[in-house]
Amino acid sequence: MTWGTDIPGMQPVYDAMIAARPDKRPSDAFLVGWNEAKSMHQILELALENGDLTRQGVIDAALSIPVIELDGTAPNQTYAGTPNEYVVRESVVLKPNAELYTAAGGAEQTIGQEGGGTTGSEVVKDFFVSDAAADFEFSAPCYEL
């Protein structure tokens, strides 16, 4: 998803970023980092619960979580099962809106300003799976933990 989207999962990201770096310009990369950290947090919590924080214990935890919840900021993720089962097939289509970006202050805006700023990206089509992605057979992972 994009910075400035009105979804419940965005509020914790806003709150954390505004508390830590209110002077920063909005960036969709904040969401990427947030989701990576949120995923790793869930994996490490399970590894700790399993009593095994070794490299293999963390890998085993990652491979056993059925769903890593991302609260609408991105499609939920999993590393469990086969590549065909865990590959993320969902996409979102965004459209740049220069007027929206400029009205929010352009390159001078900050996430600490009223409304949290915007990257100027608008959602044209929310998370969806195309026929090509739905039908594609992923026979091997792109990477392995």
N, C-alpha and C positions, 0 to 999 in steps of 0.2 A: 504494500500500500504506500501511499505518499504522505509526507508530512502535511498536516493540516486537514486530513480526512477525519470526519466526525464519526468515529467508531469507539465503543467502550474500551477496547484494548489500547487505544492511543493515550488515554489519560495518564497512566503510569509512566509512559515514555516522556510526555510533556512535563509532568511533575519532576521527574528525575533530572531531565535536561535543564529545566528552568532553575532548579535548585543548584545545579553544578555549574552551568555555563550560560546564564541568561543573556550574555553579550554576543553569543554566536549567531550567525546567520542560519536560517533553517536549511536543513539538508535531509534528503531522503536516506542518505547513508546512515543517519542516526538510527533509523529503523532496522537496517541491516545489522548493525552492531548490536542493537538491543536484542534482536531475535537470536543472533548467534550466542550472546551471553545467556539469554533465557533458556535456550536449548542446553547449553553446557551446564547451567545451574541444575536443571532437572536431571541430567545424566549424573552429575556429581552427587546430588542428593540420594539417588538410587544406589550408587556405588558405596556411599557412606552407610546407607541403610543395610546394604549387603555385607558390610564389614570388610570391603576390599577396595582400597584406593590405589592399588597397583595399576600399572598401565593396562594389564589384561583385565583387571577388575572394572576399570572405567570403560574399556571396549565392550566387555560383557554387559555392563549396564546399558550402554548406548544401544546395543543390538537387541535388548530385551524390552525396551519401552514401547508399548503399543502405539502411543500417540504423544507427541510433544506439542502441547497446546501453545499457540501463538496469538490467541485472542483476537483474531481478525486482522492483525497487522501483516500477516502473511498466511499462506495455507499451512495448516498443521503438518507436522513432519513426523517421520519415523525412520529408523534404520533397521527395523525388525523385518524378517522375511527375505524374500528374493528381491532383486532389483526391480522386477516388474511390479512388485507389490509396494515398494517404498519410494519409487521415483515420484517427484512432485510433477504433476501434469497440469496443474492449474496456472493460469496466467491472468493478468489484469492489464487492460489497455488504458494508457494515460495519454492525455493531450496537453501540450504546453499552452499556457494562457498568459501571454505577456502583459495584458491589461491587469489581470489579477495580481501578478507578481509586482508590477510597477505601483499599483494602488496600495500594496502592502508596504512599500518602501524600497522595492528593488534590492540592490546589493547592500543597501544601508539598513535594512530591517534586521531585527533580532528576534530570537525566540522568546525573549522576556517581554516583548511589547504586547499590548492588548491583542488578544486573539492568537498569539504564538507565531505569527508570521505564516508564510507559505512559500513553497518552492515554485508555485505557479502551475503545478501539474494538476490536472483535473481527471477524475476517473470517468472514462467513457464507457467502459464495460468492466463490471466487477468480476471477481474471480470466476473463471469458467474453464472448461476443458474442451478443446477443439476435437473434432472427429479424428484428425490426424494424430493428436497426442493420445486420445483414448484408445485408439487401435494399434498404436506402436508397441511392438514387443521388445522390451528391454531385456536382453539375454545376459547381460553382465553389468556390474557396477562401473560407474565412471571412476570411482576410487574405492579403496577399502580402508576401514579403520584398523 
